[in-house]
Amino acid sequence: MNLVHGRNRIACSTMKIPSIFSETISSSATSSSSFQSNLEDKILSSKSASDALHLLYSSSRNIDPANNLKLHSATIHFLTNARLYLKARCLIKDLIQTLHTSCPPHRVSSLLFNALNQPQLTKPKSKVFGVLIMALTESGFVDEAYWVLKKTTAADELPPAVHVCNRVLDGFLKMGRFDSMWEVYNDNRSVITSPSVVTYGILIDACCHEGDIKKARKLFDEMLERGLRPTVVIYTTLVRGLCCEGRMLEAEGMFADMTKAGVVPDLYTYNALLDGHCKMANIHKALDFYREILIAGLNPNFVTFGILVDMFRKTSSTLAAESCFAQMTKFGEIPNSYVYNCLIDGYCKEGNISAALDLLSEMQVLGVTNDVFTYCILINGHCNMGNLKEADDLLREMKRKGVVANAAVYNALINGYAKNGKMVKALELCGQMVVNGVELNIITYSTLIDGYCKVKDMKSAMSLYTEMVIKGLVPDIVAYTALIDGHFKDCNTKAALRVYKEMMEAGLTPNVFTVSCLIDGLCKDGLTNDAIKVFLDNGYCRPNNVLYTSLIHGLCNDGQIFKASKFFSDMRSVGLKPDVELYAVIMQWHFKTKHVHDVMMLHADMLKMGLIRNDVIYGVFARGYREIGDYKSAFRSADDLLHPGVNPAQMAGFRSIPS
């Protein structure tokens, strides 16, 4: 956030300042110290800035470079004492630019500091050093500005003004060097005895960037105690910081305090709240703030619409996203790449590749850049739909248009081929990555490992796992879960448990899919007691539908219907909703044990949950009644399956459940 504004920056470019070392030195040039001293005195005693500058420029071709720097210093002193700070700063910036062509930054700052610190020049020099510090920060030499600040405070000079210290603080803030910024602040507490509004704004902004909202609030309260009035920028900074932490109630409280204090929120404030609510999926709240933007008479910008389109994309509300997209033109805003990418991603996630490609064409017609993110979204969309040829075509189009493919693009395509079992092509793409200077990352390896596990090539999967470790890449939870699942499906429980142990030793936390693979694998290997122990001792993820379903399936297949029923009851008691398929599995096993009453109770519970009977349920009933000899009920269930609205061709669906 730009809290320190450079005033009249254009003025520097309009000053015609000749380069100090570019003039040809005349053969008749004099270098006597008396002559130099005379010139310095004349400059320092000039009646006006124009006189001082005229003396400087007119004498520059007759003076050697070292003394030229001295004359510039005298001119800078004169301009500073005359309170012509902007002209003095522009002159220093010209010196910095010229000196930097042959000197490193630290040497530039040292030369200028020593030149401006000549004993014969006016005292105190604190204002001159302040101008030097500001010129250095504006030139991007923030470390050098801090060095001058330290030299100034160490000398017997008046301390630099607060606004000068602010420039150094703001310089480090913009560079993201928060440790250096706090060092400057703490080292100059004696100088910054009365921090200004700008000082507090910089410090609060740094706290918010670091995620230390508590410290930001403390500084804000300290500011109020000092009688300083926070600006809209400071309020917005705090609101944004709270929103980034997901503390929306506090953010709205700060917004309310802001309006009570008579500070009018601007579009940045509203956008911060809008973005916060969108990230929390608070759609109604987000739309309330959008309406407030309009009521306040503010025109939403492309950031506003980008936030809304992104929210609707994530909530699969493509129609609403389209409406926002259309409204942009109404407010004179042209959609940029980000907005287009959000909408394209929404279409791809819906499987509407045709609409996504239409937007791509529209971007090209309007001259909006198709960036690497656009292509990555489309390639991923094609891969998810199984359109691998089209995804490959897009990669070739990127190359033709000079758009450099990154790891995310290659990984999306590799994932597409791996999911389809085309591991040879996936490896070819890895070769292309290496040739094009794109490093294989954790996602690349995890995708390949998962692909090999799915085609039951555990040797290749483990080879890649070993390669990762040798390269110093730490396998992620996706890679470990794929290996555990692959080994179980390869009937190698020992190897699966060894990989699980290695994962735990690596300090990774199992997710719901990892635990589900463990439970499923142990159950299929007949180790149901171990599976139950994993389920009960699982302290990594809260039991959900996936875990309960894995365990109940395993227990049923092992013939432990009573234990399965107990976990099914537990599942219902914690408020989880089983799906129709799980009801079908447990009903089937109750039929096998001739617990028809339990079947009826489960059926009633299923209907109470609002689940609709499908062909699988009817098949379970038809086969179950037949197996217990109740042919009348079996025929009735079969007849129900043929009832209008149910596809007769699906009547054989009940055969899909293992008997």
N, C-alpha and C positions, 0 to 999 in steps of 0.2 A: 504494500500500500504506500503510495507516494505521499508521505507526510511533510516532507521538506521540499518546497517548490523553489526552483531557480527562477528569479524574476528577470524579465527582459533578456532572456538568453540570446535573442536575435541581435541585441545591441552589440554583442561581441563580434558577430560576423560582419556587422556594418562598419566597425572601426578598421580603418586601413592601417594595419600595423606591419611594417616591413620586417622581414626576417632578420634577426640580429647578426647572423653570420653570413648572409647571402651577398652583402655588398662587397665590391672589389676595393681592397684597401689601396689608397692612393700612394704613389711612391713618395709623395711629399708629406705623408701622414706623420704627425708628431705624436710622441708617446711620453712627453715630459709630464712628471707628476704634477707640476704646477698648472699645466694646461688642463689636466684631468680634474684637478681640484677646483679650478676656475669654473669648468663646465658644471660640475656637481653643485657648486654654490649658486650658479645662475639658475639651474633647474629648480633647486630647493627654494629660491627666492622669487620664482616666477609669479606674475600677477594672476595668471589664469592657467587652467589645464591646457588650453590650446597652445599657450606660450611654452609651457614645459614640454609638451609633446613635439612642438616645432623644433625646439633646441635639440631634443633627443634625436629626431629623425634627420635633421640637417647635419648633425655631427657624426652620424653613424658610419659614413664611408671614410671618415678620417681618423677613426679610432680602432685600435686592435681589439680582437674579440674579448679578451679578459676585461679590459676597461669598459668595453661596450656593455657588459653585464653589470658593471658598477653603475654606469649611467642609467641603465634601466631601473636599477634598484633605487637610485635617487629619485627618479620619476615616480616610481611606485609609492615611495614615502610621501612625496608631494601630493599625489592624488589621494592617498589615504588620509593625510592630515586635512585635506580640503573636503573630506567626506564624499569623495567621488569613488566610492567603493567598487561600483560596477566596472568603471574604466580601469581601475587598478587590477581588478580580478581578471579582466580580459587581457591586459598586458602580461600578467603572470602566466595565463593559460597559453599565450602565444610563445612565451619563453619555454614553457614545459614542452610544448609540441616540437619546438626547434631543437632543444637540448636532447630530447628523447630519441632523436634520429641517430645520435652517436653515443648516448649514455644510457645505462640501465636506470630504472625508476629510483632506486635508492641514491644513486649518484646525482640524479637530477634534483632531488629534494635537498640533498646536502649542499650542492652548489648554490641553490637559490636561498637556502636558509643562511649560509655564510655570507652571501652577497648582501642580503637584507639586514644582516646583523653587524654591519660595519660600524665601528665605534663612532666615526664622525657623523653618522646619520642620526636623525632626530630620535629622541626618546620621549615617552615610552614607546617600545616597538610592538606591544601586544596587539594593537589593531592591525598592523602590517602583517604580523604572523597569522592573525585571524583570517585576513584576506588570502594569504598563502595556503592555509589549511583548506579553506573553501574551494580555492582553485584546484588544489590537488584532488579533493574528493570528486569534484565535477569532471576531472580528467580521468577518473577511475583509479587513482593512486591512493587508495584508502589507507593502506599500511604506512605509506610514506607520510600521509597527513597525520596519522596517529603518532609517528616518530617526531614530527614537528611539534605536535601538541605536548608531548612529554618534555621536549627540549625547552619549550616556552614556559611550562609550569615549573621546571627545574631552575630556570634563570630567575634573576631578581627583577622580574617584570610583573606588571599587573596581570591577573589571570585572564585568559581569553573569555569572551562573552559566551553566555549559555548557548546562543544560536550557533556559535562556531563548534562547540562540543556536540551539538545536535547533528551537525553535518557528518561528523565522524561516526556517531552512533547510527545514523541512518544509512551511512555507507556500508557498514558491516551488516546491518539488518538486510539490506537489499542483496548482499552477497550470501545471505544465509549463514553467516558466521556469528552465531549467537554468543558463543563463549567469548570471542573477541569483543563483541559489543558490551557484554556485562563487565568485562575487564576494564574497558574504557570508562564505563559508568562508575564502577567501584573505585577506580584509581583517581577519579576526578570529583569525588563527593565533596571535597573541600571547595572545588571550583563551582560545581553545580549545587550551590547551597539553596538556590531557589529555582527548582526545575520549572520550566515553562509548560504550557499546554502541549506544545510540540514534543517536548522531552517525554512527557507521560504517554503521549500517543505512540511514540516509537517503542518505549518500554512495554506498553500493553500489547502492541502488535507482536513484539518478539515473544512475549509470554504465550500468546494465542497460537503462534506458529509452533512453539515447543509443546503445546498441549497443557501448559500449566495455567489453567483457568483460575485456580485459587489465588495464585500470585497476581494475576491480571486484575482480579476483583479487589485485592488488597491495595494495589497501586491506584485503582480507580477511586476507592474510598479515601485514600491518602490525598488524592488530588482534590476531592470535594472538601476535605477538612482544611486544605490550604486556601479555600475560597476560589479555586479555579473552575471555570465553566467548561465542561467537556463539549467538544464539537461533534457534529454529525459523524465525522470520520471516526472518532474514538468510540462513540456509541455503536456504530456499524461494525467496527473491529471486534468489540466484545460480543455483539449479537452473532457475528459470523463464527467467532471462537466457540461460543456455547452451542451453536447449531452443529458445528463439526464434531462436537463431543456427544451429540444426540440429546442434549439437555434443552429440549424445546420449550418446556414450561418456564425455565429461567430466561431463555432467550426472549420469550414473549413478555416476561416481566420486565426485562431491560428495555424492550421496545416501549412498554407502557410508561416506564420511568422517563424515558426520552421525551415522549410527547407531553408528559406532565411538566417537564422542565422547560417546555417551550421550544425544544429543538425539533425542527421539521425533518422527518425521515426522507431520504432521497431514494432513488431507484435502486442504488446499491444495497441499502438497508432492506428494502422489500425483497430484492433478489436473494439476499442471504437467508431470510426467513422462508422464502419460497423453496429454495434449494434444500434447506434443512428438513422441511416437512415432506418434500418429495423423496428424499433419501430414507425417511422413516416410513414411507408409503402412506402418509396421512393425506390422502387425496383431497378430502373435503376441506381440510385446513389449508392446504396449498391453494385450492381454488378460491377460498375466502380471501387470502392475501392477494391473489391475482385481481380479484374484484376491487380490493382496497387500492391497488395501484391505479386502476381506472378511475375510481371515485376521487382519488387525490389529484387527478388531472395529469398524471404522469404517463408518458408513452412507453409501453413495454419495448425493450430492445431485443436484439438477437439472443442475448444471454437469457433473458426471461423466457423466451419461447423455446430455447434450447433445453432449459431445465424442465419445462412442462412436457415437451415432446419426449425427452428421455424418461420421465416418470411414466407417461402413458405407454411407452415402449415396454418398460419393465413390468408393468401391470397388465400387459397384453391388451391394452385398450387402443388398438390401432386406429379406430374411427375417430376417437378423441384426439389422437396425435395428428391425424390428417386435418382435423378442424383447426388445431393450433397452427399447423403449417400454413393453412390457407389464410389465417388471420394476420400472419406476419406481413404480407403484402399490403394489407389494409392499413397497417401502421407505418408503411414505407420501409420496412426492414426486409432485406434480401437474405434468404436462408444461406448460411455458410456451410462448409464441409461438415462441421460437427452436427448441425441440425439434420442435414441430409443423411448422415451416417446413422443417426439415432433412428430415423424413420425406416431406412433400409434394413437396419438390424431387426426392427419390429416385424417387418414383412417376412424376413428370412426365418425368424423364430416361429412365425405362423405357417411357414411352408409356402408362402406366396412369393416364390422367386420371380415370377413374371412381373409383379408390381415393383419389386426391388430393382429389377433391370430397367424398368420404365423410368424410375427415378435416376438411375445411373445415366441414362440417355439424356434426361432433362438437365442434369448437372453439366454434361458436356456441351449442350446447346447454350446454356446460360453462362458458360465459362467458369463454373465453380470447379475447383480442383478436385479430381479424384485422387485422394491421397492413399497412402499405404493402408490406412484403417478401412477405407471404403472397400478396397480389394480384399482385405482380410475377412471382413464381414461377409462379402459375397461368396468367397471361396469356402468359408465355413458353412454358409447356408447351402451351397451346392453339395458339399460333402455330406451334410446331414440328410439331404434328400437322396443321396446315392448317385448324384450327377457328377461322377469323377472326371469324365471327359470335359465337361463344361468348366469344372474347377481348374483343370489343367490349362484349358484355353485362356482363362483369366490370368493365370500365372505368366503365360507367354505374352499376353497383351500388356501386362505390367512391364515386362522387359522391353517391348517395342516402344512404350511410351516413356521409358527412362525412370519408372518408379521402382526404386530398389526394394526388393522383398526382404522383410526382416524375419526373425526366428518365428514370430507369431504366425506369419503367412505360411511358412514351410510346415510348421507344426500342425496347422489346421488341415493341410493337404495330406500330411503323413498320417494323421488321425483318421482321415477319410479312408485311405487305403488300408490301414491296419484294421479298422472296424469291418472291412469287407474281406479280410483275410489275405489281402494282396501285399504280403510282406516284402517280396522282391522289389516291387515298385516303391514301397515305403523306404527301403534301403537306398534305392537309386536317388530319391529326393534328398536323403541325408548326404549322399555324395555331392549333389548339386550345392547343398548348403556349404560344405567345406570348400569346394572350388570357388564359390562366390564370397568367401570370407565371412560367412555367418556361422558362429559357433553353435554346436549342438548343446542345448541346455538341459536342465533337469526334466522339463516338460517333454522334450524330444525323446529322451531315454525312457521316461515313464510310459509314453505313448507306445513306443516300440515294444517294451516289456509286456505291456497289457495285450498288444496285438499277438505276440508270440504265445502268450499264455492262452489266449482264446483259440489259437490253432493247435494247442497242446504240444508246442515245441518248447518244452521246459529247458532243454539244453541251451538253446539260443537265448532264451529269456535270462537264464542265470549267467550266461556269458556276458550279456549286456550289463547286468547288475554288477558283475565283477569289474568290468571296464569303467563303469561309473565311479566305483570306489577308488580304483587306481588313479583316475583323473582328479580325484579330490572332490567330486560332486556327491553331495549327500542325498541318497534316494529319498523321495518324498513319500507321503502316505499312500498316494496312488500306486506307486511302483510296488511298495511292500504289500498292499492289499491284493494287487493283481497276482503277485508271486504266491501269496498264501492261498488264494482261491485256485490258482493254477495247479499247485502241488496237491491240494485236496482232490481236485477233479482228476488228477493223474494217479489218484490212490496212493499218494506218498505223504501220509500224515506226519511222519517223522520230519521230512524236509519242510513241510508247512509250519510246524511248530518251531523248527530251528530258525526260519526266517522271521517268525513272530518274535522270538527271543531277541534276535539281532535288531529288530525294529525298536523294541523296548529299550535295549541297551543304547541305541542311538538317541534316545530321549524324545522320540516321537509319540504323540498321543493317538491311540486308535480312534477312528471315527466309527459311526454307526455301520458303515459298510464293512469295515475290518472285522468288527465284532460279529456281524451277521455271517460273514464268510467262515469265521471260526466255529460258530454254533452249527451252521449248516454242514460244514466238513466233518466235525466231530460226530454229529448225529448220523451222517451217512456211513461213517466208519464204525457205527455201533457204540460209540463212546458218549451215550446220552447223558450219563451222570456228569462227565466232564463238561459237556455242553451246558447243562443246568448250572454248574459251578461258575462257568464263564459268564452266564447270564446274570446270576445273582451277585457275583463279586465284581461285576462291571462298574467301575467308578469313573469311567471316562465319558460316557454319553448316556443320557437318560433313555431308559427303554421306551421304544416307540413301536409303531405298527410293523416296521421292518424286522426288528429283533423278535418281537412276539411271534410274528408269522413264521420266521425261520425256525424258532424253537418248537412251536406247535406242530408244524409240518414234520419236523424231525422226530418228535415223540410219537406222532400218529403213525408214521412209516415204520417206527420201531415197535408198534403195537401197544404203546403205553398210553392208552386212551384216557385213563383216569388222570394221569399227570397232565396230559394235554388239556383236558377239560378244566383242570385247576388253573392252569396258566391262562386259558381262554377267559375264565371267570375273572381272574386278576386284571386281565387286559380291559375288560368291560368296566370293572370297578374303578379304574384310574381314569376313565373317561375316553379311552381310545375306541375308535370305531372300526371293527373288522370289516373287510370287504366281502363281497359275495363269494369269491373263490375260497376264502378261509372258512366261511360257514359251510361251504360244500364239502371241503376236506374233512372237517370234524363231524359233520352229519354222516358222511359216508362210513366213517369208522364206528360211529354209534350204531349204524345199521348192521355192521359186521358183528358187533357184540350183542345185537338184538335189543338194544336200548331204544325202542321206538318212542317211548315217552320223552326221552331226552331229545330225540330228533324233532318231535313236535314242539317242544319248548324252545329249541334253537330256531326253528322255523318261525315261530311267533315273535321271538326276539328280533329276528332279522327284519320282519315286516314292520315291527315297531320302530326300528332304526331308520325306516324309510327306504330300505334297499329293495329293489325290484327283482323278482325271480327271473332268472334267465334260463337258457337251454341247459346250462351246467347243473343248476339246481333241479330242474325237472328230470334230467338224466339220472342224478343221484337218487331221487325218489323212485323212479321207474325201476332202476336196477336193484336198489335196496329192498323194495317190497318183493321183487321177484326172488331175491336170494333168501328171504325169510319165508317164502311160500305164499305171500299174500298177493296172488295174481290179479285179483280184482282191483286192488289199489294200484298195482303196477300198470295195468291197462289204462286206468283213469289218468295216471300221471303221464303216460305216453300220449293219451288223447289230448291232455292239456297242452302238451308240447306242439300239437298240430292246430291249436286254437289260432284264429286269425291274429296276425301281428307277430307270430313267431314263425320263423323260416323253417319249413319242413325239412329242408336239406340239412339243417343243423341238428336234426334229431339224433344223429350219431355222436353228438358232442359229448354225451355222457361217457363215451368210451375213452375220452381223453384223460379221465381220472384213473390213476392206477388202481387195479383191483387187488 
